[in-house]
């Protein structure tokens, strides 16, 4: 049988484990588990690191069981790759193996006041003060400010740092450390694509930057060792795959770029997951954006290979808006239902939805923005709102695509897409209409996991997957052509931009201590909460 390569795809809303044929890139088997998110206060988003690891083990074991039922010998799995939600921040105790706090998710906004303070003390109050080293604006999005919050606010973290027991990592580091032995010799590492999202990594020297670590007052000894995206980091120490090398590691958006085989300068892809991420390969030189995009390390496929960079447009809320309509508002019962609701009306009827739940990312980088629905009339119903939610994903993509075309000077002629939301055919057609260009979707949508598997299979010492251009597998795709005229598209886009302006500068101060965002009345109780009555006097 052909060699197999597996991938752990640990995303914001779920964990998957997929097994690929290394010769054909075909998915042989897979398993998926949803991940719980907790929102302890307004703007806070956390996940349980132990639940994340439990989901990884469950997905691996269930997939191995399925392979056995198919009479496939799991010893054919020659390597495992890891791909992960980026920026999400963890600190754990290397002696006990226990997390010292929940994982603070990339979407989390608790650091907004810290970010405002850092920007205010930067020369010229410039949010791009560190961009020359990091490629990133100072934002709640990246790991350094989240780590700073943990160091300032969680006693267990402070104590563990003082007693030299603390390890910091993004989700990839936590998974690799646990799978390679944990407190019994676990490998504490990350790859260049994940490191470049922390604001502590210099994208030119390709290492942790002492000056950046001093700026955020982060002790360098707690940081993982930075490695390439394709090399053997260590071997599995538990589960059915004991002894199998872990040899690929890529942040999820970099993995999707590899999985879409965008290896040439100028190639781009857009992934529709919890958020929406457009990456364009810029080759071996970092290109700085003048239009609100990030400069990031795309991948480094081997110890001795050059690093490749990308321009990235990041949108915080894409698939998350569907989850919000389902879990918070009860407007849809399942994620698939939104397509039926929206298709039933075929228009938002002038309703616009800006889902700035975590502020606005590219191209605005405005943490003070908040979600807004406008253009409502008595005629508006839940179908129009469902349509407006899908349109919001497409308009946000249009904004980052426009910025990318301005930065590169060479406009894209079609958009390669992937991610869970691309199974929504109405969304794909809307996207083609709003961009006025064809949208191309591979029939195998698991490109993120595929990218991690490719990196793992191609690693030196594994060598079961060739990344040379002539030997890349041919992937089938379908194309959506625009079906409306460009005038209508431009009119709708202009209205969207007007709605975005109305969402700006909403929340400019630190959320109140009570965490409900209501602020306090003069008597100290939150707005909307009746004051506690004085105690009743009882005469003896």
C-alpha positions, 0 to 999 in steps of 0.5 A, a space after each residue: 500500500 502507498 505510505 500514509 501521512 496523518 495531520 492533527 488540525 486543531 482549530 478554534 471551534 473543532 479538532 480533526 485528525 485526517 489520514 492522507 495517501 502520500 501519493 494521491 493526497 486522497 483522504 483515507 479516514 478522518 474524525 472530528 470533535 467540537 471544542 467548547 469555548 468559554 466567555 467568562 466576561 464580555 470580550 473574553 474568549 478561552 478554551 481548556 488546554 486539557 480539553 484540547 489535548 483530550 480532543 486530539 487523543 480522541 480524534 487519533 484513536 477514533 481514526 485509527 479504529 476506522 482504519 482497522 475497520 477498513 483493514 488498513 494497517 496503521 503502521 502505514 502512517 509514516 509521519 504526523 503533521 500539526 496545524 493549529 489556530 494561531 496566536 492562542 496563548 498557553 502557559 503550563 508547568 513543565 514539572 506537573 504538566 498542568 496548564 496554569 490558566 485556560 488558553 486565551 484565544 486569538 479573538 480575546 479582547 481583554 488586552 484592549 486597554 494594554 494595547 491602547 496604553 502601548 500605542 499611546 506611549 509609542 512614538 507618534 502613537 503609531 500602532 505600527 511601531 514594531 512592524 519593521 521587526 514583526 510585520 504586525 501592528 500592536 493589537 489584541 490579536 497577537 500572543 505577546 499582549 496575551 502572555 503579558 496579561 497572564 504574567 500580570 494577572 495570574 499568580 500561578 503563572 507569576 510563581 511558575 516563572 519565578 521558580 523556572 517551571 513555566 513554559 509558554 507556547 501557542 497551541 502547536 507547542 502544547 500539542 507537540 510537547 504533550 505528544 512527545 512525552 510531556 513532563 517526561 522529556 516532551 519537546 518544547 518547540 514551535 515553527 517559524 509560521 507560528 512564532 511570527 504571530 507572537 510579536 516576539 519574533 523577528 521575521 528578518 533574523 528568524 529568531 526570538 528578538 531580545 529587544 521585543 522580549 524586553 519591550 513586552 517584559 517577557 522572560 526569554 527562557 519560557 519561549 519554545 525553540 523555533 524550528 522549520 515547518 518540516 523536520 522531525 521534532 520528536 516521536 509519539 510517546 503514547 496513543 496507537 501511533 507510538 514511535 511515529 515521528 511528528 515532522 510537520 508544523 504550520 499555523 493553520 493559514 500557512 498550512 492552507 497556503 501549502 495545501 492549496 499548493 501556492 508555492 509560487 510568488 503571487 499565488 494566493 488563497 482565502 480560507 473561510 473558518 472561524 475567521 477569514 484569512 487571505 494569504 499571498 505568497 511574496 517569495 523569500 523577501 518580506 513585503 511590508 503593507 501600506 494598506 493594513 495587511 500583515 507581513 508574516 512568515 508563510 513557511 520554511 519547508 526544511 532546516 536548510 530551506 529558505 523561509 517564504 513570506 506572505 502578505 495576509 489580510 485577517 478578518 476576525 469573524 466569518 464562520 463565527 457569525 453563523 455560530 453566533 446566529 445559532 448559539 446566541 440568537 437561536 435564529 438557525 438550528 444548525 450551521 447548514 440552515 443559514 444557506 436555506 434561510 438566505 436563499 429563500 429571500 435572495 437579498 438582505 433587503 438593504 440590511 447590513 451586518 458588520 460582525 465586529 465582535 472582536 473589533 475590526 482586523 484588516 484593513 482597519 485594526 480598530 479594536 474599539 469597533 463593535 458589531 452593528 446591524 443597520 438598515 432594518 425596517 419592519 419588513 426585515 426578517 431572519 432570512 434577510 439577517 441570514 443573507 446579510 451575515 453571509 454578505 458580511 463575510 464576502 464584503 470583508 473579503 473584498 476589503 482585504 482583497 482590494 488592500 492586497 491588490 493595492 500593495 502588490 500592484 498585480 491584481 488577482 484574476 481569480 480567488 482560490 478558496 478553502 475552509 468549512 464555509 466553502 461548502 455553502 454554495 450560496 456564499 461562494 456565488 455571493 463571493 464571486 458576485 461581490 468580488 466581480 471575479 471567479 472563485 475556485 474551490 477545490 472539491 477536497 476542502 480539507 486543505 489546511 490538514 493537507 498542508 500539514 500532512 505535506 510538510 510532515 511527509 516531505 521532512 528529511 528522514 521521512 521522505 514519503 511526499 514530494 513537493 517538487 512542482 512536477 510531482 504535486 497531486 492534481 486536485 479537482 475544483 469547481 469554479 463560481 463565475 460572477 452573475 451580477 453586473 459590477 454597478 450593483 456590486 459596487 453600490 452594495 459594497 459602498 453601503 457596506 463601507 458606510 455601515 463599517 464607519 458606524 461600527 467604529 469607535 464604539 468601545 474606547 475604554 477598558 471594560 468595567 471590572 464587573 465584566 458586563 460592559 455596563 459601566 457603573 452608576 454613581 452609587 457603584 452598582 452597574 447600570 441596569 442592576 437595581 441598587 441593593 436596598 439598605 438593610 431594614 432597621 429592626 428595633 430591639 
